[in-house]
Amino acid sequence: MHNHYHASVYIDKEQALALSDHQVIERWRCLYRLPTLVKRSYAGEPLTKAEHSYVQTTLAEWRERLYDLGWFMKEVNLYIARKANKEDGCTGHFWESRFKSQMLPDKKGLLCAMVYDELNPVRSGMADTPEKSQFISLQARIAEWRTGTRPLPCLHPFMDTVDDQETPHIPFNLIDYIELVDWTGRQMRAEKRGYIDNNLPPILKRLNLSQSDWQQATTQLERPRATVIGTKRNVKAISVQNGRTRASGYSLPD
């Protein structure tokens, strides 16, 4: 967008905790220089007890950052800010404020956020259709569908039926998703605010979402104080878990 961006991020804490020390170092060195002691440890050189303790403490910190959303956003925003300032020939703050996040605890919340992100350029007048929008994942998804290639490494594949449930994936059919994005976008056009009686995307039926529920959710996603997006049951459970008496999220039918 002109002054902000949206992203649906999957945090895999279990994978980060399962990495070996060498794997943690390999990931860290892609962006940063390694301290001397970590270099020596990585090369298999002997270390004293104190040196080994320092390396272990450092690696524990790096491992935690691999599943820390705040750290991830800080690094992404820093990269963008430096690049933008360089292009504009200026210095100083680029972003107005800290990032905001909303939890997506279930399939409905995930789907709602993804479609909202895809349609942002259309709603803002930057593009006529989603497929003509720049910097959205739907571009890569359509290319994946047309060519049969794997998606970009940063994008999970769509698989609505999968034997290996441990494989990271988005639990929907790709064609259904593309049709859903297009259908939702057409409902948001000024001359087509009514409901469509026919050709409702199959994915909505499978998730037990009505057209009115879906249209309201995908237009009010950024309403103030909505920190969770998902089914009523999950929004309420997360609010209780966080010690709140009222649910501070956008609820979709269970």
N, C-alpha and C positions, 0 to 999 in steps of 0.2 A: 504494500500500500504506500501512499505518499509519505506518511509519518509514523507508521507502525506495521507490525506483521503479526500473523497468527500461526500457531503450530500445534499439532496434536502429537505429544511426545510420549513414548512408551519407556518407562523406567524399569529396567531389569536388574533389580538388586541381587537376586539369587545368582544370576550369571556373574556379576561382579565379584561376589563373595567366593565363587567357585574358581576364579582365575588363579593361576600360580603366580608367584612373585615375579617370575620372568615375564609372564604375560602382562602383568600390571606395568612393569618397566617399559615393555615394548610399546604399550599404548601411550604412556606418558612421554616417551622420547619423540613421538611423532610431532609434538608441539613445543616441547621444552628441552632445555639442556639438562643433562643429568649431573647431579653433584658428584664430586670425585669418588666418595665412598660408595655411592650407588653404582657408579661405573665399575669400580673394582669388584663389587659383589656380583654384578651382572657378568663380568668376565671370569668369574670363578676364582678370584684371588683370595687368599686367606685374610681374615679380618680379626682384630682383637675383639674381646667380649663387648667392650664399650662401643667399638665401631659397628659391630653387628647389631647392637641394640639401637643405635641411631638409624641404621638402614631399615630395621623392622618398623620403627616408629614412623619413619618417612613413608614407607610403602603402605602402612595402615591408613595414613592420611590420604594418600593418592587413591587407594582402593575405595575409600568412602566417597571421594569426589566423583568417581565413575558413576555413582547412582544418586548424586546430589543435584536436584533440579536447579537450585540457586546457582551453583557453581557452573553448570552447563550454560545457563542463560547469561551469566556474567561473561563467559568466554565468547559466546556467539555475539553478544551485543558489543563487546570490546572490539572484536574483529570488524564488525560492520561500521562502528563509529570511526575507527582509524581509517578505514578505506574511504568512507564518505568525507571525512575531514581532509584527507589527502586530495581527493578529487575537487573539493571546494576551495582548497588552499586556505584552510582556517584551522583553529584549535578550539579546545574547550568541550563542554558537554554536548553530546549529540542527541541523547534521549532525554525526554522531558522528565520521566519518573521511572521508578522501579517497575519491573514486569509484574503482571497480575496472572494468577493461575487459577484454574478450576479443575477439580477432580472429576474424572470420568470412570466411575466404578463398575459400569456394566455396558452391554452392547448398545443399548439405546442411547445412552449418554455419549458414547464414542461416535456413533453414526451421526448424531445431531451436530456435534462439534465439527466433524470432518466436512459435512455438507455445508455448514455455516462458513467454514474457511474457504471452501471452493468457490462460493458465490460472493465473497466479499468484493472482488473487482467488478462484478456485474452490478451489485447494489450501489457501488460508489460511482458508477458511470465510466469506469476505466476500460470496460470491454462490453461488447454486445452479448456475447455468449461465453459460457465457461471454457469451451475449447479454445477460444481466442484469448483467454486471460493468461498473462505471464506469471511465472513464479508460483504456480499452484501444482499440487501433485497430480491433478487430473490430466495434465498434459502428458506426464509420464505414464499414467494409467492407460490412456487411450493408445499411446504408442505400444504399450505392452500388449493390449488387446489386438491391435492390428497386425503386429509382427510376431506375436507369440514369444517375445523375449522376456527375460526376467526384469523386474522393476529395478530402479536404482537401489544401491546398497542401503541407503538410509530409509527406504520405504519397505514396510512389511508386505508380503504378497497377499492377495485376496484368495481365501480358500474356505468355501462354505461347507465342504465335506472333506475331512482330513482324518486319516487313521492315526497319525502321530500327533496327539494333542500337545506334545511338548514343543512342536515346531512353532516358532513365533509367526503369527499370521493374523490377518483381519478376517473375522468369521462371517464374511458375506460373499456373495457371488459378484464378480467384477461387473458383469453386464447389468445386473440389477442396480448396482451402485451408480454406474454412469447414467442409467435411465432415471434413477431417483434424483440425482443432481439436476438433470435437465428438467424434470417434472417440477421440482421445488422452485427452480428459477423462474419457470413460466407462471407460477402462482403469485410471484412477487411483483410482476409487471403491473403498472398502474391500470391498464385496461383489462386485466384479467385477475381481479381480486377474488372472484368466486371460486367455488370448489369444482373439481373435475369429477364427474360421476363415473366415467369409464376409464379403463386402462390404468388403474392404480398400480404402481409398481409392486410386484410380488413381495418384496422385502418388507413393506409396511404391513401386509397381511400376516406374514410370519411373526412379526414382532408385536402384533396386536396394537398397532397405532392407528388412530383415525386420522383423516386428512386434516381436520381442524387442530388436533393435538400437535401434529407434525409441523403445520404451517406456523402455529404460534411459537413453538419451540425454536424454530430456525430463524425467527425474526426478533426474538427477545433474549437471545443467548447472553448478551453482554449487559443485561440489566444489573443495576447496582446491587452489591452484596450477595450475588449468586456465586458461591464458592464451590458448589458441587452440581453436576448435571447428571441425572440418572433417574432410575425408577423411584417412586415414592418410598418404597421399602428401604432402598439403599441410602437415599438422601437422609431419611430419618435415622437410620442406624449410624451413619457417619456423624450426624449432629450429636446423638447421644454419646458416641465414643469420644467426641471432642468436648463433652461437658456442656452442651447447649440444650436449652429446653425447646427452642424453635429451630426448624430446619431452615438454614440459610442457603438454599439451593433452588434450582429449577427442576421440578418434578415431572416425570413422564409416567403414564399409567404402568402398573406392574404387569 
